[in-house]
């Protein structure tokens, strides 16, 4: 006589994994309400909206203008660039002057 083995309906029953109102955070609950996966509850939705700023960090916006340190750095770079260009212009004039004398 056989003992053990597979029997239909035996063993632990599988756990129901449908969203019955338990969500990992407020954002997940609000998304489920918006998508229509669960029926909205006014009190629970208000509570989720109230704690949402504490769970999800706000994204920082980029400042409109650069910092004073960046402005000073750019200004000093532009001054250096202007000095180099002025030096190159003067050097070109001197090179042209001496190149003509050498060719004659």
N, CA, C and O atoms as a GROMACS GRO file, in nm:
protein
  416
    1UNK      N    1   0.083  -0.116   0.000
    1UNK     CA    2   0.000   0.000   0.000
    1UNK      C    3   0.089   0.125   0.000
    1UNK      O    4   0.181   0.137   0.081
    2UNK      N    5   0.060   0.214  -0.091
    2UNK     CA    6   0.141   0.333  -0.108
    2UNK      C    7   0.106   0.438  -0.003
    2UNK      O    8  -0.010   0.461   0.030
    3UNK      N    9   0.213   0.500   0.047
    3UNK     CA   10   0.194   0.609   0.143
    3UNK      C   11   0.264   0.733   0.090
    3UNK      O   12   0.365   0.721   0.019
    4UNK      N   13   0.215   0.850   0.121
    4UNK     CA   14   0.278   0.974   0.080
    4UNK      C   15   0.256   1.003  -0.067
    4UNK      O   16   0.172   0.943  -0.134
    5UNK      N   17   0.334   1.097  -0.116
    5UNK     CA   18   0.321   1.135  -0.255
    5UNK      C   19   0.226   1.252  -0.273
    5UNK      O   20   0.173   1.307  -0.176
    6UNK      N   21   0.206   1.287  -0.394
    6UNK     CA   22   0.123   1.404  -0.426
    6UNK      C   23  -0.024   1.370  -0.408
    6UNK      O   24  -0.072   1.266  -0.453
    7UNK      N   25  -0.094   1.460  -0.339
    7UNK     CA   26  -0.239   1.449  -0.325
    7UNK      C   27  -0.300   1.585  -0.358
    7UNK      O   28  -0.257   1.685  -0.301
    8UNK      N   29  -0.396   1.591  -0.446
    8UNK     CA   30  -0.455   1.720  -0.480
    8UNK      C   31  -0.519   1.787  -0.359
    8UNK      O   32  -0.592   1.724  -0.282
    9UNK      N   33  -0.489   1.917  -0.343
    9UNK     CA   34  -0.549   1.994  -0.235
    9UNK      C   35  -0.473   1.983  -0.104
    9UNK      O   36  -0.514   2.043  -0.004
   10UNK      N   37  -0.365   1.908  -0.101
   10UNK     CA   38  -0.292   1.894   0.025
   10UNK      C   39  -0.184   2.002   0.036
   10UNK      O   40  -0.152   2.068  -0.062
   11UNK      N   41  -0.130   2.020   0.153
   11UNK     CA   42  -0.023   2.115   0.175
   11UNK      C   43  -0.075   2.252   0.214
   11UNK      O   44  -0.195   2.276   0.223
   12UNK      N   45   0.020   2.343   0.236
   12UNK     CA   46  -0.016   2.480   0.272
   12UNK      C   47  -0.082   2.552   0.156
   12UNK      O   48  -0.046   2.533   0.040
   13UNK      N   49  -0.178   2.631   0.189
   13UNK     CA   50  -0.245   2.709   0.086
   13UNK      C   51  -0.159   2.832   0.053
   13UNK      O   52  -0.095   2.888   0.142
   14UNK      N   53  -0.157   2.872  -0.073
   14UNK     CA   54  -0.079   2.987  -0.115
   14UNK      C   55  -0.141   3.114  -0.059
   14UNK      O   56  -0.263   3.128  -0.048
   15UNK      N   57  -0.052   3.208  -0.022
   15UNK     CA   58  -0.095   3.335   0.035
   15UNK      C   59  -0.153   3.424  -0.075
   15UNK      O   60  -0.102   3.428  -0.187
   16UNK      N   61  -0.260   3.493  -0.041
   16UNK     CA   62  -0.322   3.584  -0.136
   16UNK      C   63  -0.234   3.709  -0.149
   16UNK      O   64  -0.214   3.780  -0.051
   17UNK      N   65  -0.182   3.736  -0.267
   17UNK     CA   66  -0.090   3.848  -0.290
   17UNK      C   67  -0.158   3.967  -0.357
   17UNK      O   68  -0.087   4.053  -0.411
   18UNK      N   69  -0.286   3.977  -0.356
   18UNK     CA   70  -0.353   4.091  -0.416
   18UNK      C   71  -0.339   4.212  -0.323
   18UNK      O   72  -0.334   4.196  -0.201
   19UNK      N   73  -0.332   4.333  -0.382
   19UNK     CA   74  -0.317   4.451  -0.297
   19UNK      C   75  -0.444   4.478  -0.218
   19UNK      O   76  -0.541   4.531  -0.271
   20UNK      N   77  -0.442   4.440  -0.091
   20UNK     CA   78  -0.561   4.457  -0.007
   20UNK      C   79  -0.552   4.579   0.082
   20UNK      O   80  -0.621   4.588   0.183
   21UNK      N   81  -0.467   4.672   0.046
   21UNK     CA   82  -0.457   4.792   0.125
   21UNK      C   83  -0.323   4.808   0.192
   21UNK      O   84  -0.303   4.903   0.267
   22UNK      N   85  -0.230   4.717   0.167
   22UNK     CA   86  -0.096   4.729   0.225
   22UNK      C   87   0.000   4.767   0.114
   22UNK      O   88   0.017   4.694   0.016
   23UNK      N   89   0.063   4.883   0.130
   23UNK     CA   90   0.156   4.934   0.030
   23UNK      C   91   0.285   4.973   0.099
   23UNK      O   92   0.286   5.004   0.218
   24UNK      N   93   0.395   4.971   0.024
   24UNK     CA   94   0.526   4.999   0.084
   24UNK      C   95   0.544   5.145   0.123
   24UNK      O   96   0.619   5.174   0.216
   25UNK      N   97   0.476   5.238   0.055
   25UNK     CA   98   0.483   5.379   0.094
   25UNK      C   99   0.360   5.453   0.042
   25UNK      O  100   0.276   5.397  -0.028
   26UNK      N  101   0.353   5.580   0.077
   26UNK     CA  102   0.236   5.662   0.041
   26UNK      C  103   0.225   5.681  -0.110
   26UNK      O  104   0.115   5.684  -0.166
   27UNK      N  105   0.341   5.694  -0.177
   27UNK     CA  106   0.340   5.714  -0.322
   27UNK      C  107   0.279   5.592  -0.392
   27UNK      O  108   0.203   5.607  -0.487
   28UNK      N  109   0.312   5.473  -0.346
   28UNK     CA  110   0.258   5.351  -0.406
   28UNK      C  111   0.106   5.345  -0.388
   28UNK      O  112   0.034   5.304  -0.479
   29UNK      N  113   0.058   5.386  -0.271
   29UNK     CA  114  -0.087   5.387  -0.248
   29UNK      C  115  -0.156   5.485  -0.342
   29UNK      O  116  -0.258   5.452  -0.403
   30UNK      N  117  -0.101   5.606  -0.352
   30UNK     CA  118  -0.164   5.706  -0.438
   30UNK      C  119  -0.162   5.664  -0.584
   30UNK      O  120  -0.257   5.690  -0.658
   31UNK      N  121  -0.053   5.599  -0.626
   31UNK     CA  122  -0.048   5.549  -0.764
   31UNK      C  123  -0.154   5.441  -0.787
   31UNK      O  124  -0.216   5.438  -0.893
   32UNK      N  125  -0.173   5.353  -0.689
   32UNK     CA  126  -0.275   5.248  -0.703
   32UNK      C  127  -0.414   5.308  -0.713
   32UNK      O  128  -0.498   5.258  -0.788
   33UNK      N  129  -0.439   5.414  -0.638
   33UNK     CA  130  -0.569   5.481  -0.644
   33UNK      C  131  -0.588   5.546  -0.781
   33UNK      O  132  -0.695   5.535  -0.841
   34UNK      N  133  -0.484   5.615  -0.829
   34UNK     CA  134  -0.495   5.684  -0.958
   34UNK      C  135  -0.512   5.584  -1.072
   34UNK      O  136  -0.588   5.609  -1.166
   35UNK      N  137  -0.443   5.472  -1.066
   35UNK     CA  138  -0.453   5.371  -1.172
   35UNK      C  139  -0.581   5.290  -1.164
   35UNK      O  140  -0.613   5.216  -1.257
   36UNK      N  141  -0.655   5.302  -1.054
   36UNK     CA  142  -0.782   5.231  -1.041
   36UNK      C  143  -0.766   5.089  -0.991
   36UNK      O  144  -0.858   5.009  -1.005
   37UNK      N  145  -0.652   5.056  -0.932
   37UNK     CA  146  -0.632   4.920  -0.881
   37UNK      C  147  -0.710   4.897  -0.752
   37UNK      O  148  -0.752   4.785  -0.723
   38UNK      N  149  -0.728   5.003  -0.674
   38UNK     CA  150  -0.807   4.993  -0.550
   38UNK      C  151  -0.904   5.110  -0.544
   38UNK      O  152  -0.886   5.212  -0.612
   39UNK      N  153  -1.006   5.095  -0.461
   39UNK     CA  154  -1.104   5.202  -0.444
   39UNK      C  155  -1.046   5.310  -0.353
   39UNK      O  156  -0.981   5.277  -0.254
   40UNK      N  157  -1.067   5.437  -0.385
   40UNK     CA  158  -1.010   5.544  -0.303
   40UNK      C  159  -1.083   5.558  -0.169
   40UNK      O  160  -1.204   5.542  -0.160
   41UNK      N  161  -1.005   5.587  -0.066
   41UNK     CA  162  -1.059   5.614   0.066
   41UNK      C  163  -1.014   5.756   0.101
   41UNK      O  164  -0.895   5.784   0.104
   42UNK      N  165  -1.109   5.846   0.128
   42UNK     CA  166  -1.077   5.988   0.147
   42UNK      C  167  -0.981   6.011   0.263
   42UNK      O  168  -0.886   6.088   0.250
   43UNK      N  169  -1.002   5.946   0.375
   43UNK     CA  170  -0.917   5.964   0.492
   43UNK      C  171  -0.775   5.912   0.464
   43UNK      O  172  -0.676   5.976   0.499
   44UNK      N  173  -0.768   5.796   0.404
   44UNK     CA  174  -0.638   5.736   0.376
   44UNK      C  175  -0.561   5.816   0.269
   44UNK      O  176  -0.439   5.830   0.278
   45UNK      N  177  -0.631   5.867   0.171
   45UNK     CA  178  -0.566   5.948   0.067
   45UNK      C  179  -0.513   6.078   0.127
   45UNK      O  180  -0.404   6.123   0.093
   46UNK      N  181  -0.591   6.140   0.217
   46UNK     CA  182  -0.546   6.263   0.282
   46UNK      C  183  -0.421   6.237   0.367
   46UNK      O  184  -0.329   6.318   0.369
   47UNK      N  185  -0.420   6.124   0.437
   47UNK     CA  186  -0.304   6.089   0.520
   47UNK      C  187  -0.182   6.062   0.432
   47UNK      O  188  -0.070   6.101   0.467
   48UNK      N  189  -0.202   5.997   0.320
   48UNK     CA  190  -0.091   5.969   0.228
   48UNK      C  191  -0.034   6.098   0.171
   48UNK      O  192   0.088   6.112   0.157
   49UNK      N  193  -0.121   6.192   0.138
   49UNK     CA  194  -0.074   6.321   0.087
   49UNK      C  195   0.001   6.399   0.195
   49UNK      O  196   0.095   6.473   0.164
   50UNK      N  197  -0.040   6.383   0.320
   50UNK     CA  198   0.026   6.456   0.429
   50UNK      C  199   0.166   6.403   0.456
   50UNK      O  200   0.257   6.481   0.486
   51UNK      N  201   0.186   6.271   0.446
   51UNK     CA  202   0.319   6.215   0.477
   51UNK      C  203   0.408   6.203   0.353
   51UNK      O  204   0.526   6.168   0.365
   52UNK      N  205   0.354   6.230   0.238
   52UNK     CA  206   0.432   6.218   0.115
   52UNK      C  207   0.559   6.304   0.114
   52UNK      O  208   0.663   6.254   0.072
   53UNK      N  209   0.556   6.431   0.159
   53UNK     CA  210   0.679   6.511   0.158
   53UNK      C  211   0.790   6.454   0.247
   53UNK      O  212   0.907   6.482   0.224
   54UNK      N  213   0.753   6.375   0.348
   54UNK     CA  214   0.853   6.319   0.438
   54UNK      C  215   0.914   6.190   0.384
   54UNK      O  216   1.023   6.150   0.426
   55UNK      N  217   0.846   6.124   0.292
   55UNK     CA  218   0.896   5.998   0.237
   55UNK      C  219   0.975   6.018   0.108
   55UNK      O  220   1.075   5.950   0.086
   56UNK      N  221   0.930   6.109   0.023
   56UNK     CA  222   0.992   6.129  -0.107
   56UNK      C  223   1.068   6.262  -0.105
   56UNK      O  224   1.007   6.367  -0.082
   57UNK      N  225   1.200   6.259  -0.128
   57UNK     CA  226   1.274   6.386  -0.127
   57UNK      C  227   1.239   6.472  -0.248
   57UNK      O  228   1.210   6.420  -0.356
   58UNK      N  229   1.242   6.602  -0.228
   58UNK     CA  230   1.215   6.693  -0.338
   58UNK      C  231   1.339   6.704  -0.424
   58UNK      O  232   1.451   6.701  -0.373
   59UNK      N  233   1.321   6.716  -0.553
   59UNK     CA  234   1.433   6.735  -0.643
   59UNK      C  235   1.480   6.880  -0.636
   59UNK      O  236   1.399   6.972  -0.636
   60UNK      N  237   1.610   6.898  -0.630
   60UNK     CA  238   1.664   7.034  -0.626
   60UNK      C  239   1.665   7.092  -0.766
   60UNK      O  240   1.697   7.024  -0.863
   61UNK      N  241   1.629   7.217  -0.775
   61UNK     CA  242   1.633   7.284  -0.904
   61UNK      C  243   1.768   7.352  -0.921
   61UNK      O  244   1.830   7.394  -0.823
   62UNK      N  245   1.812   7.362  -1.042
   62UNK     CA  246   1.939   7.427  -1.070
   62UNK      C  247   1.922   7.577  -1.052
   62UNK      O  248   1.823   7.634  -1.096
   63UNK      N  249   2.018   7.642  -0.987
   63UNK     CA  250   2.004   7.786  -0.966
   63UNK      C  251   2.006   7.861  -1.099
   63UNK      O  252   2.071   7.820  -1.195
   64UNK      N  253   1.935   7.970  -1.101
   64UNK     CA  254   1.924   8.051  -1.223
   64UNK      C  255   2.057   8.114  -1.262
   64UNK      O  256   2.095   8.111  -1.379
   65UNK      N  257   2.128   8.169  -1.164
   65UNK     CA  258   2.254   8.236  -1.194
   65UNK      C  259   2.369   8.160  -1.129
   65UNK      O  260   2.350   8.092  -1.028
   66UNK      N  261   2.489   8.170  -1.186
   66UNK     CA  262   2.603   8.102  -1.126
   66UNK      C  263   2.644   8.166  -0.994
   66UNK      O  264   2.608   8.281  -0.966
   67UNK      N  265   2.720   8.092  -0.916
   67UNK     CA  266   2.763   8.143  -0.786
   67UNK      C  267   2.869   8.252  -0.806
   67UNK      O  268   2.930   8.261  -0.912
   68UNK      N  269   2.891   8.335  -0.704
   68UNK     CA  270   2.993   8.440  -0.715
   68UNK      C  271   3.132   8.383  -0.743
   68UNK      O  272   3.210   8.443  -0.817
   69UNK      N  273   3.163   8.269  -0.684
   69UNK     CA  274   3.293   8.207  -0.707
   69UNK      C  275   3.311   8.171  -0.854
   69UNK      O  276   3.417   8.193  -0.912
   70UNK      N  277   3.206   8.116  -0.915
   70UNK     CA  278   3.211   8.080  -1.057
   70UNK      C  279   3.224   8.205  -1.143
   70UNK      O  280   3.298   8.205  -1.242
   71UNK      N  281   3.153   8.312  -1.106
   71UNK     CA  282   3.162   8.437  -1.182
   71UNK      C  283   3.304   8.494  -1.177
   71UNK      O  284   3.357   8.539  -1.278
   72UNK      N  285   3.366   8.493  -1.057
   72UNK     CA  286   3.503   8.543  -1.044
   72UNK      C  287   3.600   8.459  -1.128
   72UNK      O  288   3.690   8.513  -1.191
   73UNK      N  289   3.580   8.328  -1.126
   73UNK     CA  290   3.668   8.239  -1.203
   73UNK      C  291   3.657   8.266  -1.352
   73UNK      O  292   3.758   8.273  -1.422
   74UNK      N  293   3.533   8.280  -1.401
   74UNK     CA  294   3.512   8.308  -1.544
   74UNK      C  295   3.571   8.444  -1.582
   74UNK      O  296   3.628   8.460  -1.690
   75UNK      N  297   3.557   8.542  -1.492
   75UNK     CA  298   3.610   8.675  -1.521
   75UNK      C  299   3.763   8.671  -1.530
   75UNK      O  300   3.823   8.731  -1.620
   76UNK      N  301   3.826   8.599  -1.436
   76UNK     CA  302   3.973   8.591  -1.440
   76UNK      C  303   4.020   8.514  -1.564
   76UNK      O  304   4.123   8.548  -1.621
   77UNK      N  305   3.945   8.413  -1.604
   77UNK     CA  306   3.981   8.339  -1.726
   77UNK      C  307   3.968   8.428  -1.849
   77UNK      O  308   4.052   8.422  -1.939
   78UNK      N  309   3.864   8.510  -1.854
   78UNK     CA  310   3.848   8.597  -1.971
   78UNK      C  311   3.957   8.704  -1.974
   78UNK      O  312   4.003   8.741  -2.082
   79UNK      N  313   3.999   8.754  -1.857
   79UNK     CA  314   4.108   8.853  -1.851
   79UNK      C  315   4.238   8.789  -1.901
   79UNK      O  316   4.311   8.850  -1.978
   80UNK      N  317   4.265   8.667  -1.856
   80UNK     CA  318   4.385   8.596  -1.900
   80UNK      C  319   4.382   8.572  -2.051
   80UNK      O  320   4.482   8.588  -2.121
   81UNK      N  321   4.264   8.536  -2.100
   81UNK     CA  322   4.249   8.511  -2.244
   81UNK      C  323   4.274   8.639  -2.324
   81UNK      O  324   4.342   8.636  -2.427
   82UNK      N  325   4.221   8.752  -2.275
   82UNK     CA  326   4.243   8.880  -2.342
   82UNK      C  327   4.391   8.918  -2.342
   82UNK      O  328   4.442   8.970  -2.442
   83UNK      N  329   4.461   8.893  -2.232
   83UNK     CA  330   4.604   8.923  -2.223
   83UNK      C  331   4.683   8.840  -2.324
   83UNK      O  332   4.773   8.890  -2.391
   84UNK      N  333   4.648   8.712  -2.334
   84UNK     CA  334   4.717   8.624  -2.427
   84UNK      C  335   4.693   8.668  -2.572
   84UNK      O  336   4.786   8.668  -2.653
   85UNK      N  337   4.568   8.704  -2.605
   85UNK     CA  338   4.537   8.750  -2.740
   85UNK      C  339   4.612   8.880  -2.774
   85UNK      O  340   4.662   8.895  -2.885
   86UNK      N  341   4.620   8.972  -2.677
   86UNK     CA  342   4.692   9.098  -2.698
   86UNK      C  343   4.841   9.070  -2.721
   86UNK      O  344   4.904   9.130  -2.808
   87UNK      N  345   4.896   8.978  -2.641
   87UNK     CA  346   5.036   8.942  -2.657
   87UNK      C  347   5.061   8.881  -2.795
   87UNK      O  348   5.161   8.912  -2.860
   88UNK      N  349   4.971   8.794  -2.840
   88UNK     CA  350   4.985   8.731  -2.971
   88UNK      C  351   4.977   8.835  -3.083
   88UNK      O  352   5.050   8.825  -3.182
   89UNK      N  353   4.889   8.936  -3.068
   89UNK     CA  354   4.881   9.042  -3.170
   89UNK      C  355   5.012   9.121  -3.178
   89UNK      O  356   5.062   9.148  -3.287
   90UNK      N  357   5.065   9.158  -3.063
   90UNK     CA  358   5.191   9.232  -3.061
   90UNK      C  359   5.305   9.146  -3.116
   90UNK      O  360   5.390   9.197  -3.189
   91UNK      N  361   5.307   9.019  -3.082
   91UNK     CA  362   5.411   8.929  -3.132
   91UNK      C  363   5.402   8.915  -3.284
   91UNK      O  364   5.504   8.908  -3.351
   92UNK      N  365   5.278   8.911  -3.338
   92UNK     CA  366   5.260   8.900  -3.483
   92UNK      C  367   5.314   9.025  -3.552
   92UNK      O  368   5.375   9.015  -3.659
   93UNK      N  369   5.291   9.142  -3.493
   93UNK     CA  370   5.342   9.267  -3.551
   93UNK      C  371   5.494   9.266  -3.552
   93UNK      O  372   5.556   9.302  -3.652
   94UNK      N  373   5.554   9.225  -3.441
   94UNK     CA  374   5.701   9.221  -3.432
   94UNK      C  375   5.758   9.119  -3.529
   94UNK      O  376   5.858   9.145  -3.594
   95UNK      N  377   5.696   9.003  -3.539
   95UNK     CA  378   5.742   8.900  -3.633
   95UNK      C  379   5.736   8.951  -3.777
   95UNK      O  380   5.828   8.929  -3.855
   96UNK      N  381   5.627   9.019  -3.811
   96UNK     CA  382   5.611   9.073  -3.945
   96UNK      C  383   5.718   9.180  -3.973
   96UNK      O  384   5.771   9.187  -4.084
   97UNK      N  385   5.748   9.262  -3.874
   97UNK     CA  386   5.845   9.367  -3.889
   97UNK      C  387   5.986   9.310  -3.917
   97UNK      O  388   6.055   9.356  -4.008
   98UNK      N  389   6.025   9.211  -3.839
   98UNK     CA  390   6.158   9.151  -3.855
   98UNK      C  391   6.166   9.054  -3.971
   98UNK      O  392   6.274   9.030  -4.024
   99UNK      N  393   6.055   8.997  -4.011
   99UNK     CA  394   6.055   8.906  -4.125
   99UNK      C  395   6.080   8.984  -4.253
   99UNK      O  396   6.147   8.933  -4.343
  100UNK      N  397   6.027   9.106  -4.262
  100UNK     CA  398   6.046   9.188  -4.381
  100UNK      C  399   6.191   9.232  -4.392
  100UNK      O  400   6.247   9.236  -4.502
  101UNK      N  401   6.253   9.266  -4.280
  101UNK     CA  402   6.393   9.311  -4.283
  101UNK      C  403   6.485   9.196  -4.322
  101UNK      O  404   6.583   9.218  -4.394
  102UNK      N  405   6.456   9.078  -4.280
  102UNK     CA  406   6.539   8.962  -4.311
  102UNK      C  407   6.528   8.922  -4.457
  102UNK      O  408   6.624   8.869  -4.513
  103UNK      N  409   6.417   8.945  -4.519
  103UNK     CA  410   6.395   8.905  -4.659
  103UNK      C  411   6.464   9.002  -4.755
  103UNK      O  412   6.501   8.960  -4.865
  104UNK      N  413   6.482   9.127  -4.720
  104UNK     CA  414   6.539   9.229  -4.812
  104UNK      C  415   6.684   9.215  -4.832
  104UNK      O  416   6.743   9.293  -4.906
   0.00000   0.00000   0.00000
